[in-house]
Amino acid sequence: MPPPLGIFRKFLLAFLLLSLAPLCVLGFFTIEHIRQVGTRAIESTSEELERKSREAIELRAVELAHRVSVFLKDCEADLRTLQMLPRDAHVYQQFSLNHRGEIWTREGTNEAYTEVRRLIPLYKEVAFIGPEGGERIRIVGDRIVEAEELRNVSDPRNTTYRSETYFHETRRLPAGGIYVSHVTGWYVSREEQLGRASSVEEAVEGVRYEGVVRFAVACHGDDGSFQGMVMLSLDHRHLMEMTQHVLPTEERFVVFPSYSSGNYAFMFDDEGWIISHPKFWDIRGVRRDGTFFDPRSPLYNAEGIREGRLPFNLDAVAFIHPNYPFIARQVRRGLSGVTQTFNVGGNPRVMAYAPIFYDTGPYKKYGIFGGITIGVQTAKFAEPATWIERQIRELVRRTRTNFLLVVGLAMVGAVLAAYLLARAITGPLRALTAQAQKVASGEQSWDLRIRTGDEVEILALEFQRMTQEVQAHRSRLERSLAELETSKAALEAHSEELQRQLHVLKNLHYLSHYLGVVFDREMLLGAVLKTCVEGLGFDRSILYLFEPESQRLVCRGTFGFNPEEEARARAAGYDVRSHDCVPTRVFRHGQTVFVRDITKDHDATALDLKISRVSGVRVFAFVPIKVRDQVIGVLGADNARSGRPLEKIQVDSLQILANDAARAVERSLLYEQIAKERNFVQFIFRHFTMGILTLDAAGCISSINPQAERLLGLSRAESLYRPWREVFALQDPWREVVGGFLAGEDQERTAELVVAGEGGEERFVEAHLAKIEPDNQDVRLLIAVRDVSRRKRMEEYLRRSDRLISLGTLSAGIAHEIRNPLTGVCLMLDDLHDHLTDRPRERTVIARAMQEMERLENLIHSLLDFASPASPGRKKAVALDQEVQKTLFLVNKRCRGQGVRVEVKTFPQSVPVTVDPDRFRQALLNILLNAIDAMGEGGRLSIQVLPVSGGESLAEGPCMRVLVRDTGAGIAKEDLPYIFDPFFSRKAGGVGLGLSIVHSIVEEHGGRIHVESEPGSGTTFIMDFPLPTGGSSETAEGEVDGTDSGGGR
């Protein structure tokens, strides 16, 4: 009878339980692990891709905002340049022609249009406005506006948009301040832009938005007075160019973005108004009556926005999406970021925003011009993450399917093996069961060897193969996971690279801003070198500038060098004609040189290798610094400290930095040249010895220097910019001269006038008048004046000297003719007097006659002294202060008797003068005696001896001056011209020859004498004696009191 089947079933069920249960458990946990790994990979990869995409679009917004900021600063620089240019219409027209920009636009019809690129003026208007608000010069579209078309913009109704107040805003600014307006233009509605088109993408024929941003700066005179203002009106189309062509989803540009897709960029200002947008009706504007839109008005609502009747203000459209006000607030805080929103058309978008940093004029409030936003349709933004998710899910699905297939095959094999093994002996079953448990526990090795030659052995082999396949699938899964980890690492490396580039851009942006406001060349070069190290990541930087005189490259600055290295670098210089090394080759060829290893560089010269050995630097880069295609220097950098290799992006950034440095150096050179020329002209104008006064085309005084103020008795503050007839209203001679010259046809004329000086004395002024060419609107008449009073006095002095010489010659002749007979008469009278001893009455008469004869003889001696010059042989070098002391000795007793106090002041280092000492003392004694007689009882007699320079002396060249001042009755004004004439005297009993003799003595020594007197206040005599050749001409800074040698009280 056949054996029962129960034990077979038991073995079969037991084996199936022991073999299939581990496979099921292993399969369940493996599949679950694969699912979890796939889910985590999808989540982490999607999050990382979304973060990187957000960073990329934010970086693009930051870069675009930086471009706008730099562009606005360039406009400021253009305004400063225009301020320094001559105020001439043709110069302004050339300025407009030199500043142009390209726009990319569509032309044609809605159905058939073409894309064109055109160069248009950067500034729609260039103007100079006078102090009263009238336009003096105005350039519109490169055209000079005729005089009859010029406007008075002090009234806002006369401005282009009927409500602009830029004239009054600019006039209120402090000196050097710049006014910048918001975008201003006529508002364009939806109907005007679309016309017959159905969408903005099709609207080519419709009305286009045309506006301006006005830049203005006040012009002030030397005294700070307002002279007018210059203004540039930036064409709004150039701002539109910044955002109009951006395609956020691709690395290319389009002539006009797709508004319906939501993939476009726009710009808004610091007040929240959109100023560039594909929809022109969203851009801020002015109504045709000159009024503005008010976002706080009840009329500003969602219906008006959607119908295209109102411009778009981010602060007031929370009803469209609450993130629009949020974006405006973040930008005002100077923050950039990414957020979710949707446009008026209802398209969901991911929007990146960034502030446009700018702090000039009204934009100082928040420090921004506005903001840039770049929007991407939400579905388009999530495309990379969605694609990666699909790929990972597909990979997990295939892995799970293959694993299930393998497990299914294994289970089939297990059933077959159980069936066979149930019929085998129990030993192989136990061994196989034990091995199955090891595999189920995770042990990967297979060490079971069944040699039964039957199905048990085959089952064991199949089970071994199944385990190997599971391990292979597990290995493939682990490799897939490793690949995902590698992708993650690559994304992180890319993120770090973007962060570094952002750091570099921020540093370049800061440097660009710094270079735009600083003109000191050393500070500019220091900032460039510092940015090389701290901003671009180099260890050291060095800058050479070319010196044309020596034809050498000279080190002008370093950063990161130690003192020894810096000293060696500054001491070294390279002759561009004879030295052949990397810096000179970069200078000569104007191309960047990046040396990765100087010892392996085929172009390295012996000088290059020598420099490398001395400095220890093998890896470095040099870039040229060019100004208008002319190389002016080179900029170098290396990583000698850290030994890090140089990267190409660092070298590219170094070239950008060099370009910024070149523009800064060019601006500083231009500024220095203009400032030097301006200061030179102003210095000459202020310090010119002649007075200068100019009249403009309107007959108003346009400039006056201090000398002219002094000579003409005018005040700059009260005269400048006033009609000349009002200024000279009380000066008839000037009105006659200027009026007659302007009415005549002469181009030049010289006139001499007598004016009243500061003290009321007469002053002679010579005026030279010249007409300037009619094209010069600022200066039409030049008046040069100079004080010729001294020349007039010298001429009068010479005439008086000639008269005295003639009188002296005549007096000498008469004295000689009279003296001989007079001597005989005196002898006979004396003899007669001796013989009349018995006749006393006659003797008395004869004695009186002899006294009169003696008096007459004294007069003859005086005449001979007056006419006789000093003997050259008696002249010698003497110290005048000593001669003064000797002369005072003769009058001290008389001074004490009359109560006259004597004060003597001498220079400590008196210079000897060649004079006849006796004649000098005679002249001084005559003056002292006259002074003592003039003071009567009591007074003060002051005597000073001091050197004076050629410009202060009465004679030509440096002199020693003797000044005698008394406090007597003084000399009448009408007598002053005659006091040196012979026989002129107001003193009772005086002959009138004393001062004539003094004048002759001073003249014969080559000196000059001058008198100043005020009745009741005293008289001052000034005698100047020329110093010998080579004598000191320096005047003492102050007078040093000498010893009071007069013994006065």
ChimeraX attribute file (.defattr): number of C-alpha atoms within 10 A of each C-alpha:
attribute: neighborCount
match mode: 1-to-1
recipient: residues
	/A:1	3
	/A:2	4
	/A:3	6
	/A:4	8
	/A:5	8
	/A:6	9
	/A:7	12
	/A:8	17
	/A:9	15
	/A:10	12
	/A:11	19
	/A:12	21
	/A:13	16
	/A:14	14
	/A:15	23
	/A:16	19
	/A:17	14
	/A:18	18
	/A:19	26
	/A:20	20
	/A:21	15
	/A:22	17
	/A:23	20
	/A:24	15
	/A:25	12
	/A:26	18
	/A:27	19
	/A:28	13
	/A:29	12
	/A:30	17
	/A:31	18
	/A:32	13
	/A:33	12
	/A:34	18
	/A:35	17
	/A:36	13
	/A:37	15
	/A:38	19
	/A:39	16
	/A:40	11
	/A:41	20
	/A:42	21
	/A:43	13
	/A:44	13
	/A:45	22
	/A:46	19
	/A:47	13
	/A:48	17
	/A:49	20
	/A:50	17
	/A:51	12
	/A:52	17
	/A:53	16
	/A:54	19
	/A:55	18
	/A:56	16
	/A:57	24
	/A:58	22
	/A:59	22
	/A:60	20
	/A:61	29
	/A:62	25
	/A:63	19
	/A:64	21
	/A:65	25
	/A:66	25
	/A:67	15
	/A:68	24
	/A:69	23
	/A:70	18
	/A:71	15
	/A:72	22
	/A:73	19
	/A:74	14
	/A:75	19
	/A:76	22
	/A:77	15
	/A:78	15
	/A:79	19
	/A:80	17
	/A:81	15
	/A:82	21
	/A:83	18
	/A:84	14
	/A:85	12
	/A:86	11
	/A:87	18
	/A:88	15
	/A:89	19
	/A:90	14
	/A:91	13
	/A:92	23
	/A:93	20
	/A:94	12
	/A:95	19
	/A:96	23
	/A:97	16
	/A:98	12
	/A:99	13
	/A:100	15
	/A:101	15
	/A:102	14
	/A:103	17
	/A:104	18
	/A:105	18
	/A:106	18
	/A:107	13
	/A:108	11
	/A:109	13
	/A:110	18
	/A:111	10
	/A:112	10
	/A:113	14
	/A:114	10
	/A:115	12
	/A:116	11
	/A:117	11
	/A:118	11
	/A:119	11
	/A:120	19
	/A:121	20
	/A:122	22
	/A:123	28
	/A:124	22
	/A:125	20
	/A:126	28
	/A:127	24
	/A:128	27
	/A:129	25
	/A:130	21
	/A:131	19
	/A:132	13
	/A:133	18
	/A:134	17
	/A:135	22
	/A:136	20
	/A:137	22
	/A:138	26
	/A:139	23
	/A:140	16
	/A:141	17
	/A:142	20
	/A:143	16
	/A:144	16
	/A:145	17
	/A:146	10
	/A:147	11
	/A:148	6
	/A:149	8
	/A:150	15
	/A:151	17
	/A:152	17
	/A:153	23
	/A:154	20
	/A:155	16
	/A:156	17
	/A:157	15
	/A:158	14
	/A:159	17
	/A:160	14
	/A:161	19
	/A:162	17
	/A:163	18
	/A:164	20
	/A:165	15
	/A:166	21
	/A:167	28
	/A:168	14
	/A:169	17
	/A:170	24
	/A:171	21
	/A:172	13
	/A:173	14
	/A:174	12
	/A:175	15
	/A:176	11
	/A:177	15
	/A:178	20
	/A:179	23
	/A:180	25
	/A:181	19
	/A:182	19
	/A:183	24
	/A:184	22
	/A:185	21
	/A:186	19
	/A:187	25
	/A:188	26
	/A:189	22
	/A:190	22
	/A:191	15
	/A:192	18
	/A:193	22
	/A:194	23
	/A:195	16
	/A:196	14
	/A:197	16
	/A:198	10
	/A:199	15
	/A:200	20
	/A:201	16
	/A:202	18
	/A:203	20
	/A:204	23
	/A:205	19
	/A:206	19
	/A:207	16
	/A:208	19
	/A:209	22
	/A:210	17
	/A:211	23
	/A:212	21
	/A:213	19
	/A:214	23
	/A:215	26
	/A:216	29
	/A:217	29
	/A:218	27
	/A:219	22
	/A:220	16
	/A:221	12
	/A:222	8
	/A:223	9
	/A:224	10
	/A:225	14
	/A:226	17
	/A:227	16
	/A:228	22
	/A:229	21
	/A:230	25
	/A:231	26
	/A:232	27
	/A:233	21
	/A:234	22
	/A:235	21
	/A:236	21
	/A:237	22
	/A:238	22
	/A:239	19
	/A:240	18
	/A:241	17
	/A:242	20
	/A:243	25
	/A:244	24
	/A:245	19
	/A:246	23
	/A:247	21
	/A:248	22
	/A:249	14
	/A:250	7
	/A:251	7
	/A:252	9
	/A:253	12
	/A:254	13
	/A:255	16
	/A:256	20
	/A:257	22
	/A:258	15
	/A:259	18
	/A:260	15
	/A:261	15
	/A:262	24
	/A:263	23
	/A:264	25
	/A:265	26
	/A:266	22
	/A:267	28
	/A:268	25
	/A:269	25
	/A:270	22
	/A:271	16
	/A:272	24
	/A:273	24
	/A:274	25
	/A:275	26
	/A:276	26
	/A:277	20
	/A:278	20
	/A:279	22
	/A:280	26
	/A:281	26
	/A:282	24
	/A:283	27
	/A:284	29
	/A:285	28
	/A:286	20
	/A:287	15
	/A:288	12
	/A:289	11
	/A:290	17
	/A:291	12
	/A:292	14
	/A:293	16
	/A:294	13
	/A:295	19
	/A:296	10
	/A:297	8
	/A:298	7
	/A:299	12
	/A:300	19
	/A:301	16
	/A:302	16
	/A:303	11
	/A:304	13
	/A:305	19
	/A:306	15
	/A:307	12
	/A:308	20
	/A:309	17
	/A:310	26
	/A:311	26
	/A:312	27
	/A:313	26
	/A:314	24
	/A:315	19
	/A:316	19
	/A:317	19
	/A:318	14
	/A:319	9
	/A:320	19
	/A:321	16
	/A:322	16
	/A:323	18
	/A:324	23
	/A:325	16
	/A:326	14
	/A:327	26
	/A:328	25
	/A:329	16
	/A:330	16
	/A:331	25
	/A:332	24
	/A:333	13
	/A:334	16
	/A:335	14
	/A:336	21
	/A:337	20
	/A:338	19
	/A:339	15
	/A:340	17
	/A:341	19
	/A:342	21
	/A:343	15
	/A:344	13
	/A:345	12
	/A:346	12
	/A:347	16
	/A:348	18
	/A:349	22
	/A:350	22
	/A:351	29
	/A:352	26
	/A:353	29
	/A:354	30
	/A:355	32
	/A:356	31
	/A:357	25
	/A:358	21
	/A:359	16
	/A:360	20
	/A:361	18
	/A:362	17
	/A:363	20
	/A:364	12
	/A:365	12
	/A:366	17
	/A:367	19
	/A:368	22
	/A:369	28
	/A:370	28
	/A:371	31
	/A:372	30
	/A:373	26
	/A:374	26
	/A:375	29
	/A:376	25
	/A:377	22
	/A:378	18
	/A:379	12
	/A:380	15
	/A:381	20
	/A:382	16
	/A:383	13
	/A:384	15
	/A:385	19
	/A:386	15
	/A:387	11
	/A:388	16
	/A:389	19
	/A:390	12
	/A:391	13
	/A:392	19
	/A:393	16
	/A:394	13
	/A:395	15
	/A:396	21
	/A:397	15
	/A:398	12
	/A:399	19
	/A:400	19
	/A:401	13
	/A:402	14
	/A:403	19
	/A:404	16
	/A:405	12
	/A:406	18
	/A:407	21
	/A:408	15
	/A:409	14
	/A:410	22
	/A:411	20
	/A:412	13
	/A:413	20
	/A:414	24
	/A:415	20
	/A:416	17
	/A:417	25
	/A:418	28
	/A:419	20
	/A:420	18
	/A:421	27
	/A:422	22
	/A:423	17
	/A:424	17
	/A:425	11
	/A:426	12
	/A:427	10
	/A:428	19
	/A:429	20
	/A:430	12
	/A:431	15
	/A:432	24
	/A:433	16
	/A:434	15
	/A:435	21
	/A:436	23
	/A:437	17
	/A:438	15
	/A:439	19
	/A:440	18
	/A:441	11
	/A:442	9
	/A:443	11
	/A:444	13
	/A:445	12
	/A:446	15
	/A:447	8
	/A:448	16
	/A:449	12
	/A:450	16
	/A:451	11
	/A:452	12
	/A:453	8
	/A:454	12
	/A:455	17
	/A:456	25
	/A:457	20
	/A:458	18
	/A:459	21
	/A:460	25
	/A:461	15
	/A:462	17
	/A:463	23
	/A:464	18
	/A:465	14
	/A:466	18
	/A:467	21
	/A:468	15
	/A:469	16
	/A:470	20
	/A:471	13
	/A:472	12
	/A:473	17
	/A:474	16
	/A:475	12
	/A:476	13
	/A:477	17
	/A:478	13
	/A:479	12
	/A:480	15
	/A:481	15
	/A:482	12
	/A:483	12
	/A:484	17
	/A:485	14
	/A:486	12
	/A:487	13
	/A:488	17
	/A:489	12
	/A:490	12
	/A:491	16
	/A:492	14
	/A:493	12
	/A:494	13
	/A:495	17
	/A:496	12
	/A:497	12
	/A:498	16
	/A:499	14
	/A:500	15
	/A:501	17
	/A:502	15
	/A:503	16
	/A:504	20
	/A:505	19
	/A:506	16
	/A:507	18
	/A:508	22
	/A:509	18
	/A:510	15
	/A:511	20
	/A:512	21
	/A:513	18
	/A:514	16
	/A:515	24
	/A:516	20
	/A:517	13
	/A:518	13
	/A:519	19
	/A:520	16
	/A:521	18
	/A:522	13
	/A:523	12
	/A:524	21
	/A:525	21
	/A:526	17
	/A:527	16
	/A:528	30
	/A:529	25
	/A:530	20
	/A:531	22
	/A:532	30
	/A:533	18
	/A:534	16
	/A:535	20
	/A:536	23
	/A:537	17
	/A:538	27
	/A:539	19
	/A:540	22
	/A:541	24
	/A:542	26
	/A:543	28
	/A:544	26
	/A:545	18
	/A:546	22
	/A:547	14
	/A:548	9
	/A:549	6
	/A:550	11
	/A:551	13
	/A:552	20
	/A:553	23
	/A:554	21
	/A:555	22
	/A:556	16
	/A:557	20
	/A:558	25
	/A:559	22
	/A:560	22
	/A:561	17
	/A:562	10
	/A:563	9
	/A:564	8
	/A:565	14
	/A:566	17
	/A:567	12
	/A:568	13
	/A:569	20
	/A:570	16
	/A:571	10
	/A:572	11
	/A:573	15
	/A:574	19
	/A:575	16
	/A:576	19
	/A:577	10
	/A:578	10
	/A:579	16
	/A:580	16
	/A:581	20
	/A:582	26
	/A:583	25
	/A:584	24
	/A:585	18
	/A:586	20
	/A:587	26
	/A:588	15
	/A:589	10
	/A:590	19
	/A:591	16
	/A:592	23
	/A:593	17
	/A:594	19
	/A:595	19
	/A:596	15
	/A:597	14
	/A:598	19
	/A:599	16
	/A:600	10
	/A:601	13
	/A:602	8
	/A:603	12
	/A:604	16
	/A:605	16
	/A:606	11
	/A:607	13
	/A:608	19
	/A:609	18
	/A:610	12
	/A:611	15
	/A:612	16
	/A:613	12
	/A:614	10
	/A:615	13
	/A:616	11
	/A:617	17
	/A:618	21
	/A:619	20
	/A:620	23
	/A:621	23
	/A:622	28
	/A:623	28
	/A:624	30
	/A:625	30
	/A:626	21
	/A:627	17
	/A:628	9
	/A:629	8
	/A:630	13
	/A:631	19
	/A:632	21
	/A:633	28
	/A:634	29
	/A:635	29
	/A:636	27
	/A:637	29
	/A:638	27
	/A:639	21
	/A:640	19
	/A:641	12
	/A:642	9
	/A:643	12
	/A:644	12
	/A:645	13
	/A:646	19
	/A:647	10
	/A:648	11
	/A:649	11
	/A:650	18
	/A:651	23
	/A:652	13
	/A:653	18
	/A:654	25
	/A:655	21
	/A:656	15
	/A:657	23
	/A:658	25
	/A:659	17
	/A:660	20
	/A:661	25
	/A:662	23
	/A:663	18
	/A:664	25
	/A:665	23
	/A:666	18
	/A:667	21
	/A:668	20
	/A:669	15
	/A:670	14
	/A:671	17
	/A:672	15
	/A:673	12
	/A:674	15
	/A:675	13
	/A:676	12
	/A:677	12
	/A:678	13
	/A:679	12
	/A:680	12
	/A:681	12
	/A:682	14
	/A:683	11
	/A:684	12
	/A:685	19
	/A:686	17
	/A:687	13
	/A:688	14
	/A:689	15
	/A:690	20
	/A:691	23
	/A:692	22
	/A:693	23
	/A:694	24
	/A:695	25
	/A:696	20
	/A:697	16
	/A:698	15
	/A:699	17
	/A:700	22
	/A:701	23
	/A:702	23
	/A:703	21
	/A:704	21
	/A:705	20
	/A:706	20
	/A:707	21
	/A:708	25
	/A:709	16
	/A:710	14
	/A:711	20
	/A:712	21
	/A:713	13
	/A:714	16
	/A:715	14
	/A:716	16
	/A:717	10
	/A:718	9
	/A:719	19
	/A:720	22
	/A:721	19
	/A:722	16
	/A:723	17
	/A:724	22
	/A:725	17
	/A:726	12
	/A:727	19
	/A:728	17
	/A:729	11
	/A:730	10
	/A:731	14
	/A:732	10
	/A:733	14
	/A:734	21
	/A:735	17
	/A:736	11
	/A:737	17
	/A:738	20
	/A:739	13
	/A:740	12
	/A:741	19
	/A:742	15
	/A:743	8
	/A:744	9
	/A:745	9
	/A:746	12
	/A:747	13
	/A:748	14
	/A:749	14
	/A:750	14
	/A:751	13
	/A:752	16
	/A:753	14
	/A:754	13
	/A:755	18
	/A:756	15
	/A:757	14
	/A:758	12
	/A:759	6
	/A:760	8
	/A:761	9
	/A:762	12
	/A:763	17
	/A:764	21
	/A:765	20
	/A:766	16
	/A:767	23
	/A:768	16
	/A:769	22
	/A:770	19
	/A:771	19
	/A:772	19
	/A:773	11
	/A:774	11
	/A:775	10
	/A:776	13
	/A:777	15
	/A:778	20
	/A:779	22
	/A:780	20
	/A:781	26
	/A:782	18
	/A:783	21
	/A:784	16
	/A:785	23
	/A:786	19
	/A:787	22
	/A:788	16
	/A:789	15
	/A:790	12
	/A:791	11
	/A:792	14
	/A:793	14
	/A:794	15
	/A:795	12
	/A:796	13
	/A:797	16
	/A:798	12
	/A:799	12
	/A:800	16
	/A:801	18
	/A:802	12
	/A:803	14
	/A:804	22
	/A:805	15
	/A:806	13
	/A:807	17
	/A:808	22
	/A:809	17
	/A:810	13
	/A:811	20
	/A:812	21
	/A:813	14
	/A:814	14
	/A:815	19
	/A:816	14
	/A:817	11
	/A:818	14
	/A:819	15
	/A:820	10
	/A:821	10
	/A:822	16
	/A:823	14
	/A:824	11
	/A:825	14
	/A:826	17
	/A:827	12
	/A:828	12
	/A:829	18
	/A:830	16
	/A:831	11
	/A:832	14
	/A:833	19
	/A:834	11
	/A:835	11
	/A:836	13
	/A:837	11
	/A:838	9
	/A:839	10
	/A:840	11
	/A:841	11
	/A:842	14
	/A:843	19
	/A:844	12
	/A:845	12
	/A:846	17
	/A:847	15
	/A:848	12
	/A:849	15
	/A:850	18
	/A:851	13
	/A:852	12
	/A:853	17
	/A:854	15
	/A:855	12
	/A:856	15
	/A:857	18
	/A:858	12
	/A:859	15
	/A:860	20
	/A:861	16
	/A:862	19
	/A:863	25
	/A:864	20
	/A:865	19
	/A:866	26
	/A:867	24
	/A:868	16
	/A:869	14
	/A:870	17
	/A:871	10
	/A:872	11
	/A:873	7
	/A:874	12
	/A:875	16
	/A:876	13
	/A:877	14
	/A:878	16
	/A:879	18
	/A:880	25
	/A:881	24
	/A:882	13
	/A:883	16
	/A:884	20
	/A:885	15
	/A:886	12
	/A:887	19
	/A:888	22
	/A:889	14
	/A:890	12
	/A:891	16
	/A:892	17
	/A:893	15
	/A:894	15
	/A:895	27
	/A:896	16
	/A:897	12
	/A:898	16
	/A:899	19
	/A:900	25
	/A:901	20
	/A:902	22
	/A:903	20
	/A:904	22
	/A:905	18
	/A:906	21
	/A:907	19
	/A:908	14
	/A:909	11
	/A:910	17
	/A:911	20
	/A:912	17
	/A:913	21
	/A:914	17
	/A:915	24
	/A:916	21
	/A:917	18
	/A:918	14
	/A:919	23
	/A:920	18
	/A:921	19
	/A:922	17
	/A:923	21
	/A:924	21
	/A:925	19
	/A:926	15
	/A:927	19
	/A:928	23
	/A:929	14
	/A:930	15
	/A:931	25
	/A:932	23
	/A:933	15
	/A:934	19
	/A:935	20
	/A:936	15
	/A:937	13
	/A:938	18
	/A:939	21
	/A:940	20
	/A:941	24
	/A:942	17
	/A:943	21
	/A:944	21
	/A:945	25
	/A:946	25
	/A:947	26
	/A:948	23
	/A:949	17
	/A:950	16
	/A:951	11
	/A:952	13
	/A:953	21
	/A:954	24
	/A:955	18
	/A:956	15
	/A:957	16
	/A:958	26
	/A:959	30
	/A:960	28
	/A:961	23
	/A:962	21
	/A:963	20
	/A:964	22
	/A:965	22
	/A:966	26
	/A:967	23
	/A:968	25
	/A:969	18
	/A:970	19
	/A:971	20
	/A:972	11
	/A:973	11
	/A:974	8
	/A:975	12
	/A:976	12
	/A:977	12
	/A:978	13
	/A:979	20
	/A:980	24
	/A:981	20
	/A:982	21
	/A:983	15
	/A:984	17
	/A:985	18
	/A:986	12
	/A:987	11
	/A:988	6
	/A:989	7
	/A:990	11
	/A:991	14
	/A:992	17
	/A:993	22
	/A:994	26
	/A:995	21
	/A:996	23
	/A:997	27
	/A:998	23
	/A:999	23
	/A:1000	27
	/A:1001	27
	/A:1002	19
	/A:1003	17
	/A:1004	17
	/A:1005	21
	/A:1006	14
	/A:1007	22
	/A:1008	24
	/A:1009	22
	/A:1010	14
	/A:1011	17
	/A:1012	14
	/A:1013	20
	/A:1014	15
	/A:1015	12
	/A:1016	12
	/A:1017	13
	/A:1018	21
	/A:1019	20
	/A:1020	21
	/A:1021	19
	/A:1022	17
	/A:1023	24
	/A:1024	27
	/A:1025	27
	/A:1026	26
	/A:1027	22
	/A:1028	14
	/A:1029	8
	/A:1030	7
	/A:1031	13
	/A:1032	18
	/A:1033	18
	/A:1034	13
	/A:1035	17
	/A:1036	14
	/A:1037	6
	/A:1038	8
	/A:1039	14
	/A:1040	14
	/A:1041	13
	/A:1042	16
	/A:1043	12
	/A:1044	14
	/A:1045	14
	/A:1046	22
	/A:1047	17
	/A:1048	21
	/A:1049	12
